Amino acid sequence: MLATVLGALNVGFLQTLKLFAVTLLGAIPLGLVLSFGSMSRFAPLRYLTRMVIWVIRGTPLMLQLIILYYIPGRLLGYSPWGSGEEGRFLASAIAFIINYTCYFSEIYRGGIQGVPVGQQEAGMVLGMTRSQIFFKVTLLQMIKRIVPPMSNEIITLVKDTSIARIISLQEVIWAGYAFLKGSHGYSGLVWPLFFTGIYYLVFNGVLTLLLGWVERRLDYFK
């Protein structure tokens, strides 16, 4: 029985890791791009970007996932995500990337605006271009400033992946809960759910150590 439970949880945890990794790969760069839009001097773009961020941050990720997965199928008469586990994963990945892009963009914006303006002016006096000032002055200091809040969001993302079970994505909690409903010939088993907590604790522990190491490596800006 234990081998069966651990095998199912391992498969579910791999799906959790996959969703986590894809979300970060998409949201980290897109968040920076979106932050430029929210700071743009072009007012219509700035207002539109901030409106999108406000809507996404102001509504539950679970609701966004349900709408993204089910509404297109209702309107089009067929699901654009395809069927099966791959379709559910694709919809989940897109919903998570959109959600975390908006959160990351605000962290980026705060980090960029937190760099003293005087340093940018000093770069201009030295004859540096705007791009040189951003990449050689602003960006490096921004990274140092955003590591703590980004670390918090990344840890939150690990736990938020469990929301994907609302559309039956077979992540680790879905795998554990399946034994309560009658999976693999077993029914009424509660203890596999406690094992899912161990998976999250270990993964978050590893991430905490890794992110702490990154923060220490950036101490040169203190």
SULRA-V85841 format. One record per backbone hydrogen bond with DSSP energy under -1.0 kcal/mol. CO is the residue of the C=O (numbers start at 1). NH is the residue of the N-H. E is the energy in kcal/mol with one decimal. If there is no record, write none. Layout:
CO/NH/E
CO/NH/E
This chain:
1/5/-2.5
2/6/-2.8
3/7/-2.1
4/8/-2.1
5/9/-2.6
6/10/-2.5
7/11/-1.8
8/12/-2.2
9/13/-2.7
10/14/-2.0
11/15/-1.4
12/16/-1.9
13/17/-2.8
14/18/-2.2
15/19/-2.3
16/20/-2.4
17/21/-2.7
18/22/-2.5
19/23/-2.0
20/24/-2.0
21/25/-2.5
22/26/-1.8
23/27/-3.2
24/28/-2.2
26/30/-1.4
27/31/-2.4
28/32/-1.1
29/33/-1.8
30/34/-2.7
31/35/-1.9
32/36/-1.4
33/37/-1.3
34/38/-2.0
42/46/-2.2
43/47/-2.9
44/48/-2.3
45/49/-2.5
46/50/-2.3
47/51/-2.0
48/52/-2.2
49/53/-2.4
50/54/-2.3
51/55/-2.4
52/56/-2.5
53/57/-2.6
54/58/-1.4
60/64/-2.1
61/65/-2.4
62/66/-2.2
63/67/-2.6
64/68/-2.5
65/69/-2.1
66/70/-2.6
67/71/-1.7
70/74/-1.6
71/75/-2.3
72/76/-2.8
73/77/-1.8
79/82/-1.1
84/88/-1.8
85/89/-2.4
86/90/-2.3
87/91/-2.2
88/92/-2.2
89/93/-3.0
90/94/-2.2
91/95/-2.3
92/96/-2.7
93/97/-2.5
94/98/-2.4
95/99/-2.2
96/100/-2.8
97/101/-2.1
98/102/-1.5
99/103/-1.4
100/104/-2.8
101/105/-2.2
102/106/-1.3
103/107/-1.4
104/108/-2.8
105/109/-2.6
106/110/-2.2
107/111/-2.3
108/112/-2.9
109/113/-2.6
110/114/-1.0
112/115/-1.1
116/119/-1.2
117/121/-2.3
118/122/-2.1
119/123/-1.7
120/124/-1.8
121/125/-2.1
122/126/-1.7
123/128/-2.5
124/127/-1.4
129/133/-2.5
130/134/-2.3
131/135/-2.5
132/136/-2.6
133/137/-1.7
133/138/-2.4
134/139/-4.0
137/141/-1.3
138/142/-2.6
139/143/-2.4
140/144/-1.3
141/145/-1.8
142/146/-2.2
143/147/-1.0
146/150/-2.7
147/151/-2.7
148/152/-1.9
149/153/-2.0
150/154/-2.5
151/155/-2.3
152/156/-2.0
153/157/-2.3
154/158/-1.5
155/159/-1.1
156/160/-2.5
157/161/-1.5
159/162/-1.4
160/163/-2.3
161/164/-1.3
162/165/-1.5
163/166/-2.3
164/167/-1.5
164/169/-1.7
165/168/-2.0
169/171/-2.2
171/175/-2.2
172/176/-2.0
173/177/-3.0
174/178/-1.6
177/180/-1.0
177/181/-1.1
178/182/-1.3
178/183/-1.1
179/189/-1.7
180/188/-1.2
183/186/-2.2
190/193/-1.8
191/195/-1.4
192/196/-1.3
193/197/-1.0
194/198/-1.1
195/199/-1.7
196/200/-2.0
197/201/-2.6
198/202/-2.6
199/203/-2.3
200/204/-2.8
201/205/-2.1
202/206/-2.3
203/207/-2.3
204/208/-2.5
205/209/-2.0
206/210/-2.3
207/211/-3.1
208/212/-2.1
209/213/-2.0
210/214/-2.0
211/215/-2.1
212/216/-2.1
213/217/-1.9
216/219/-1.5
218/221/-1.3
219/222/-1.9
